[in-house]
Amino acid sequence: MLIPALDLINGNVVRLQQGDFKRQTTYASSPWDILSAYENSGAAWLHVVDLDGARNPQQRQFKLLQQLTQATQMQLQVGGGIRTTADIERLFSAGVQRVVVGSVAVTQPQLVQHWLQQYGGDALVIAIDVQLDSQGIPRAATHGWHHTSARTLNEVVELLLPAGLRHMLCTDIQRDGMLTGPNVGLYQSLKQQYPQLQLQASGGVSQLSDLAALRAIQCDSVILGKALLNGTFTLKEALACWPNVSSPA
């Protein structure tokens, strides 16, 4: 699966460099034209990050998210500051197919274990953003990437696998929004250690050859953000490089 991404602030389509709100680029004042373009190009899923909700759950763009689910045949996975069961329930009630859970998976793994058991592994995407330490070990970052946990990526995976973890989105913070190429080695290691995971790679894709490299290591899905918005390549061109993308993961 190739999954185009929309990051939203007050309805605007934006991209942040390395998660920094001070390094924001606004691409459109509304998501509708981009949404239609992605659907018409053949995308089956859309990845949406509610950055307002990430900063303040009280400002979550529920009305817009519900409008998005009603306006497209694409299935949506949505994240951004998911902290409570009520957050999850409200997103499901808005028509979202999968809820993306981030920092709380690191800070409160027992709660996320409960959610995985309650909703099932196909209803949640566990998003772990990582910072490589001086030894190259990926450590989980939290709170909008402002804090790096003592927990490693592997420790988080091991905590959640017994509860039903199935879909994992992994972002190398240093690559996100930088168009410097994905951390292929990181994703290859994850797929070798945990072949049962449906892995979504995120961060750094800048050219079609990056997709070929990720496909070669059996990566299951790739999140495409800035490269599409910048016009580096089109979604149709990307889909042509990635066979069997029409069926939802």
Secondary structure, 3 states (H helix, E strand, C coil): CEEEEEEEECCEEEEEECCEEEEEEEEECCCHHHHHHHHHHCCCEEEEEEHHHHHCHHHCCHHHHHHHHHHCCCEEEEECCCCCHHHHHHHHHCCCCEEEECCHHHHCHHHHHHHHHHHCCCCEEEEEEEEECCCCCEEEEECCCCEEEEEEHHHHHHHHHHHCCCEEEEEECCCCCCCCCCCHHHHHHHHHHCCCCEEEEECCCCCHHHHHHHHHCCCCEEEECHHHHCCCCCHHHHHHCCCCCCCCC
